[in-house]
Amino acid sequence: MSSGQGALTAELEKLLGPEAVLSGPAAERAYDCDAYTVDRSKPSAVVLPRSTDQVAAVVRWCNSRNVPYTARGAGTGLSGGALPALGGVVISTKRLNRILEIDVANQCLLAQSGAVNRKLSEVVRPYGLHFAPDPSSQTVSTLGGNIAENAGGPHTLKYGVTVQHILGVTMVEPSGEIIQLGGRVPGGPGYDFVGLVVGGEGTLGVVTEAWVKLVPIPSAVMTALVSFSTVRQATQSVADIIATGTIPAALELMDRGILNAVSQAFKINYAPGTEALLLIECDSDHSHEAMSRVEAEMAEVREVCERNGAIDIRIAADDAERAQLWTARKKGVGAMGRIAPSIVTHDGVIPRSKLPEMLDFVYQVAKEHQVGVANLFHAGDGNLHPCFYFDDRDPAQVHAVVEAGERIIRRCIELGGSVTGEHGIGVEKIDLMSLMFSIEDLRLQADAKRVFNDGDLCNPCKVLPNQKSCVEHKKRWRGTAW
């Protein structure tokens, strides 16, 4: 540890107490990236505040010493959003994990930003309610991280992504001031600053608390696992299901690459000849006619899948079997660790009608760059997740993965899509923003950012390209194997 770093740590310990500050090689290694592991940058120190006031004190301290800072939840982000790009202080929300108030009558709750996503639903399950956004990392990902990236999940096809479920936030501005935006009542007058903060990737301030909307737990659910002999049959079924007007609660696709890993990890068997699976869930909370509605939707789904050549359609018989099917889907990326030590999960979006040709392109690009690829994604809303598996200790493999990913995102834009659906821009896609936005568009976004953050200390080098203080560091992040 350098003398300067030691002095920094000592001052932070005086501010928060020694038990709330981490530093040294182990902390640097643990916090130098999020789940996008090909870009790394070491922090000088990590702090673990327990309150909004302590977060504000750290931000003011950083401002007074011109030290960059980056908020971090569980580190499950997939675009480098929690990367301490210019070093400095990582503000971990690990200890900001309390549920502060549950308002059953108004179907909302107040939680600190470090509360785990799944915990929000667990605490209100006795009241017949849940928090709808359900990213695959929901057993560990935190509310603050979900807010920063506007996280989605399988069930957001029907229920909407995080921004539709956040009513208000408490946030420490980059100046160190504590502000309240929104509240427990939805649809307040004036400009929607909450909507700007959600998806702002932590560049507008550090969210410490949030009021979240709760929705009723469906009273009837049916889950189907549908096998196809080709990926194209599965993707065509997705487009055809949505074209009928039926919107399932979830419509997920997994290809052979994922199935190999999942079957090993969870001992799930699939019909012989299966090259792709659709996991389809229909639900309803209309208690007196819920099951009839769900059965009608599933009958529509079945008809479409059979017309497109499905070789097997399995309906979960009970809650235990449904949970097993969802465990396989939610843990699919983790199961890929059996195949390779490193995974980069991309996040482009395309119109659903373009899914068949886009998947063909993904496989072609992987072959040309000689990298492994598997696909599991939110097919219902066209949100692709090609998972490249490789060894990030090999610079050549890292370079191939980065190049292949950028080709895929470029193709998404060409097909009328987006550079991201739920993983955010972070540092991974920052140089691709100009493919989707004009110079004037980016300037307008920069103006909006300056309303909250007119400096370069709060989560620097994220989202917007050409930030002056960040250009010289890009080579240090990009493609750095260790």
Buried (B, 14 or more C-beta within 10 A) or exposed (E): BEEEBBEBBBBBBEBBEEEBBBBEEEBBEEBBBBBBBBBBBBBBBBBBBBBBEBBBBBBBBBBEEEBBBBBBBBBBBBBBBBBBBBBBBBBBBBBBBBBEEBEEEEBBBBBBBBBBBBBBBEBBEEBBBBBBBBBBBBBBBBBBBBBBBBBBBBBBBBBBBBBBBBBBBBBBBBBBEBBEBBBBEBEEEEEEBBBBBBBBBBBBBBBBBBBBBBBEBBBBBBBBBBBBBBBBBBBBBBBBBBEEEBBBBBBBBBBBBBBBBBBEBBEBEBBEEBBBBBBBBBBBBBEEEBBEBBBBBBEBBBEBBEEBBBBBBBBBEEEEBBEBBBBBBBBBBBBBEEBBEBBBBBBBBBEBBBBBBBBEBBBEBBEEBEBBBBBBBBBBBBBBBBBBBBEBEEEEBBBBBBBBBBBBBBBBBEBEBBBBBBBBBBBBBBBBBEBBBEEEEBEEBBEBBEEBBEEBBBBBBBBBBEBEBBEEBBEEBBBBBE
